[in-house]
């Protein structure tokens, strides 16, 4: 009975093989776009991300890597009534650099679970633009405002994930949730640092990517 249980455990968790060898390299990346609008079409949020990634296994099942990309978020709010039509746009865009270390554990022959420690950094700009048109007694007046500020953000995150190998060269990976901290500093006189904490496993933070592995 003990031998049967041990054989079942080996078959289930792949304890005897299915290791990712030292010296293996890979290319990966994530591209995402999302848009949210309310039913009145007076509020819209657009988000775009692209983050190509390269990794190298410095040991069995242990990889280091770097992601370099771009991120953008834009919120548009529109007000329309009998006297005033206004639109406010808040845009945040940034160059992203994210070095990381990733440790894999074998679940099955082609399936791995991993934990990733990363240090994401953003170097970007926040821009606020507003226009307002007022109509009174047949006369129309338009005004506009615009402000912008540069910012720098750095964080430390831990992300759990799964990696499934379709064959020796291609795999599909997913991360779910994030545990970490980041701080942002704006280039504005008197501005204080903004600190954020992320702790959770939820479907809203699931990301997917495709990876090409340079198999040895």
C-alpha positions in Angstrom: 0.0 0.0 0.0 2.8 2.4 0.9 4.5 1.7 -2.5 1.2 2.5 -4.3 0.7 5.8 -2.4 4.3 6.8 -3.2 3.9 6.0 -6.9 0.7 8.0 -6.9 2.4 11.0 -5.3 5.3 10.9 -7.8 2.9 10.7 -10.8 0.8 13.6 -9.4 3.5 16.0 -8.5 6.2 15.0 -10.9 8.8 14.6 -8.2 11.1 12.4 -10.3 11.6 14.6 -13.3 10.2 17.6 -15.3 12.8 20.1 -14.0 13.7 23.3 -16.0 17.4 23.1 -16.6 20.0 25.7 -15.7 21.0 27.8 -18.8 17.5 27.8 -20.3 16.4 31.2 -21.6 13.0 32.5 -22.6 11.1 35.4 -24.0 7.6 36.4 -22.8 5.3 39.3 -22.6 2.0 40.7 -21.7 -0.3 43.0 -23.7 -3.6 44.2 -22.3 -6.3 46.8 -23.0 -9.4 47.5 -21.0 -12.2 50.1 -21.2 -15.0 50.9 -18.8 -18.0 53.2 -19.4 -21.2 53.9 -17.4 -24.6 53.7 -19.0 -24.8 57.5 -19.4 -21.5 57.6 -21.4 -20.3 60.5 -19.2 -17.5 58.5 -17.5 -14.8 56.3 -19.2 -11.6 54.6 -18.1 -9.1 53.2 -20.5 -6.0 51.2 -19.6 -3.2 49.9 -21.8 -0.2 47.8 -20.9 2.6 46.2 -22.9 5.5 44.5 -21.1 8.0 42.3 -23.0 10.0 40.1 -20.7 13.3 38.1 -20.9 14.4 35.4 -18.4 17.3 33.1 -17.8 17.6 30.1 -15.5 20.6 30.6 -13.3 19.8 27.3 -11.6 17.4 24.4 -11.8 13.9 25.8 -11.7 15.3 29.2 -10.7 15.2 32.2 -13.2 16.1 35.8 -13.2 14.8 38.3 -15.7 13.8 41.8 -16.7 10.6 43.3 -18.1 10.6 46.6 -20.0 7.5 48.3 -21.3 4.9 51.0 -21.2 1.7 51.7 -19.3 -1.1 54.2 -19.7 -4.4 55.0 -17.9 -6.9 57.6 -19.0 -10.1 58.7 -17.2 -12.5 61.0 -19.1 -15.5 62.6 -17.3 -18.1 64.6 -19.2 -20.8 66.9 -17.8 -23.6 68.1 -20.1 -26.5 70.3 -18.9 -28.5 73.2 -20.1 -25.8 75.8 -19.4 -22.5 74.0 -19.2 -20.7 71.4 -21.2 -17.4 70.3 -19.7 -14.9 67.5 -20.1 -12.0 66.5 -17.8 -9.2 64.1 -18.9 -6.8 62.6 -16.4 -3.9 60.8 -18.1 -1.1 58.8 -16.5 1.6 57.3 -18.7 4.9 55.7 -17.8 8.0 53.8 -18.9 8.1 50.6 -16.9 11.2 48.6 -15.8 10.7 45.4 -13.7 13.6 43.1 -12.7 12.5 39.8 -11.1 13.5 36.5 -9.6 11.2 33.5 -10.2 11.2 30.1 -8.5 9.4 27.1 -10.0 8.0 24.0 -8.4 6.9 21.0 -10.4 3.2 19.9 -10.2 3.1 17.6 -13.2 5.1 16.7 -16.3 4.2 20.0 -18.0 2.6 22.0 -15.2 4.5 24.2 -12.8 3.6 26.6 -10.0 5.9 29.6 -9.4 6.5 32.4 -7.1 7.9 35.7 -8.5 9.6 38.5 -6.6 9.8 41.7 -8.6 10.9 45.3 -8.2 8.7 47.3 -10.6 9.7 50.9 -11.4 7.8 53.5 -13.3 9.0 56.8 -14.7 6.1 58.7 -15.9 3.8 61.8 -16.1 0.4 62.7 -14.9 -1.6 65.2 -17.0 -4.9 66.8 -16.2 -6.8 68.7 -19.0 -10.2 70.3 -18.7 -12.5 72.3 -21.1 -15.7 74.0 -20.2 -18.2 75.7 -22.5 -20.9 77.9 -21.0 -23.9 79.2 -22.9 -26.0 82.0 -21.4 -28.5 84.2 -23.2 -27.2 83.1 -26.6 -23.6 83.9 -25.7 -21.0 81.2 -25.5 -17.7 81.2 -23.6 -15.1 78.5 -23.5 -12.2 78.0 -21.0 -9.6 75.4 -20.7 -7.0 74.3 -18.1 -4.0 72.0 -18.2 -1.5 70.8 -15.6 1.1 68.1 -15.6 3.7 66.6 -13.2 6.4 63.9 -13.5 6.6 61.1 -11.1 8.7 58.1 -10.1 7.4 54.9 -8.5 9.1 51.9 -7.1 7.7 48.8 -5.4 8.4 45.3 -4.2 5.8 42.6 -5.2 5.4 38.9 -4.8 3.2 37.2 -7.4 2.1 33.5 -7.4 1.4 31.9 -10.8 1.0 28.8 -13.0 3.0 27.8 -16.1 1.8 25.1 -18.5 4.2 23.9 -21.3 2.3 23.1 -24.5 5.6 21.7 -25.9 9.3 22.1 -25.3 9.3 25.7 -26.8 5.9 27.2 -25.9 4.1 27.7 -22.6 1.2 29.7 -21.3 1.6 31.4 -17.9 -0.8 33.1 -15.6 -0.3 35.1 -12.4 -3.2 35.5 -9.9 -3.1 38.1 -7.2 -0.3 40.3 -5.8 1.3 40.9 -2.4 3.4 44.0 -2.2 4.0 47.6 -1.7 4.9 50.6 -3.8 5.6 54.3 -3.3 5.3 57.2 -5.7 6.9 60.6 -5.6 5.6 63.5 -7.7 7.8 66.3 -9.0 5.6 69.0 -7.5 6.7 71.4 -4.7 5.3 70.2 -1.4 4.0 66.9 -2.8 4.1 64.0 -0.4 4.9 60.4 -1.3 1.9 58.2 -2.1 2.1 54.7 -0.6 0.0 51.7 -1.8 -0.3 48.2 -0.4 -1.6 45.2 -2.3 -2.6 42.0 -0.6 -5.0 39.6 -2.3 -5.8 36.7 -4.6 -8.7 37.6 -6.9 -9.8 37.2 -10.5 -9.6 40.9 -11.2 -5.8 40.7 -10.9 -5.2 37.6 -13.1 -2.8 38.2 -16.0 -1.9 35.8 -18.8 1.2 35.6 -21.0 2.7 33.4 -23.7 6.3 32.3 -23.3 8.9 31.1 -25.9 11.5 28.9 -24.4 14.9 28.4 -26.0 15.1 24.7 -25.1 18.6 23.2 -24.6 
